[in-house]
């Protein structure tokens, strides 16, 4: 049964009842319209966008999308359709004044669906696979196949109306399959995939990736009036040189120490200048700077990277702890910057956290993707447990980043090796240590066509903490 918009707006968006009322009163409201599976995926990716307050509406039939969009219009600043099918119907049939965005389908989603389809059909490497495709353009598909040097796929494209109904797409794929011109089908419509699968036709649903969803959310954020008004919001940054006193002791003279401090100050000054900001030393190993939110977001690529940390380490062998604070006043932003810096120090340094005006914690940003975690996720208990198991703060930050960004806690060893940027052998050794300390568990195995089954490892300590 469909809930009313008011009921949905009052529902928790972070898995808990505490703070729900406050959450409903803050943030940029975004309406999300789509099927249950896609809306759920979008909500998981939205954890990395603390500025948004989602109001999701789920439909079972595509034709309901325009009506839901009109119902949401007065309650949200921006609308996001989960895919091209609801997006096209809303554009064609609904009269909405707010900005409407769509989660795009790209080559990544196409590759993934095609790979699954090949496994389903069971074709060998030399056999030609004939596939009927809807929604995706011929140009996009041909380019994608060319890029992976795929010559054993022959695509047949839907050439009917742009805003095709579910019935029209089903009839098209049935016609191709029953005539013998195609062996299988690819569709961008979930209901079409379900109907064709029920009829025994090999079919795969082309699902957008988390990267596709992130791109759509970034575009939606940029289009909102609230986001534009926050461009000029004051941002306070606190920078602390990790273990600076130990670094100073290697110098033999006070002159060398002062020269080091001057060189560091110049590098910090150059970075803050790129932010069009103002820098002042607080004494010792700490600095304070001011900038605006719009500039900070652009320079960091939407909170994706802090190039200053890498530059300082490469030149001076020093790591940084950085705390960024957003607020409705300079005083509030400064208080939040101090909280964020404390979290960076607690996480072992060499990282950056942000505390927003609603005290939402974003991070770690140490050359990683934007995240959102509850403040308790980086508590001392978790860090101590990780350290006892031989998990460095760097590894912990990278794993937290990956889980927060994707919502995924199950990985194979080669995936973890890539995330941690170490060899597979070293990853195996670490996994054994982490399993001994109950941080990681074996979630299952994946069978492969040739070779031994591969174990799937679950980051159970992050799954529990993040409430996944």
C-alpha positions, 0 to 999 in steps of 0.5 A: 500500500502506498504511503502518503507524502507526509508519512514518507517525509516523516520516516527515518532516513538513517535507520534510526528514530532519534533525530528523525524530526530534526532530519525532516526539517533540514536538508534539500528535499529531493523526490525519488521516483522509481521501482523498489529495487532502484529506489533502495539503491539510490537511497544507499548512494544518498548516504554520501550526500548529507545535504539531501533529504530524500522523499522516495515514492515507489511505483509498480507500474510505469504509468504511475510515475507522472502522477507521483511526480505531480504529487511530490512537486510541492514538497521537494526542490528537485526530482530524480527519476530512477531511469529513462522509462519513468523519466520519459513518462514524467516529461511527456505526461506530467506538468511539474515546475521543479527540476527533473533529473534522471539516473543515466544508463552508461556503458558500465551498466551495459557491460554488466548486463551483457556479461550476465546475459552471456552466462545465462545463455551459456554461449562460448567465446566463438558463438554469435549472440544475437540480442534485442535491445531497447532504450539504449541508442545504437551509437552507444551500444556499438561504441561500447562493443567496439571499446571491449573488442566484442565482435560476437554480439549482434544487436537488434535495436528497438525502432518504435516510439521514444516513449514506448509503453511496457506492452510495446517493448514486450511485444518487440522482444517477443517478436525478435525471439519468436521469429528466431532473429534473436537469442536473448534480450536486454531491457532498461525496464524492470517490468519488461524484464520480469514479464519476458523472464516469466515467458522463458526468454533469456533476458537481463535488466540493464541496471544503473551503477552506483557511479551513474547514481552519483552523477545524477545526484551531483547534477541534481544538487547543483540545480537546487536553489538551496545549493546555490544559496550555500555557495557563499556560506563560510567554511572554516578549516583547521590543519594540524601537522601530525607528530610535528615535534618528532619531525622537528627533532631530526633537525640539528639547528633552530635555523633548520626548524624555522626554515621547515616551518616557513616552507610548510607555511608557504605550501599551505598559503598556496593551497588556501590561495587556490581556495581564494581563502585566508590563512593564519597560523595558530601557533606550533603545528596548527593553522586556521583558514577561511573560504566559501563552501562553493569554492571548497566544493569545486576545488575538492571535486565535491569533497572527493580529494584533499590534494594538500595532504599528498603535497605536504607528505611528498615534500616534507614527509609529514601527514596532516589531520584536517577538520572542515566545518560548515555552519550558519555562522563563522562561530558555528563553522569554527566549532564544527571544524574543531570537532572534525579535526578531533575526529581526524586525529582519533582516526589516526591522522593523515585524513580529513573530516567535515562536520556539516551545519547539522553536525553530520560527519562526512569523511574520511576524505584522505584521497578518497570519495565522499562519505557519510557516517554516523559520528559513532562509527569512528569511535575509539572502540572501533579504532582500538579493535582494528589496531589490535588486529593489525589494521592500520588507520589507512586501511580502516579509512579506505575500507570505511570509504568503500563501504560508505560509498557503495553500501557493499560489505562483501568482497573477494580478495582481489577486490580488497587488494585493489581497495587497499592498494597492496598485493593479493598475497598481503591481503590474504595475510591481513584477512587471516589476522582480521578473521582471528579478531572477528572483524571479517567473516567468510560470507560464501564462495563464488563458483567460476567456470574454470578453477577453484571457487573463490571465497567472499569475505564480509567486513562484518565490523563495518556492516554492524557499525553502519547498520547495513 
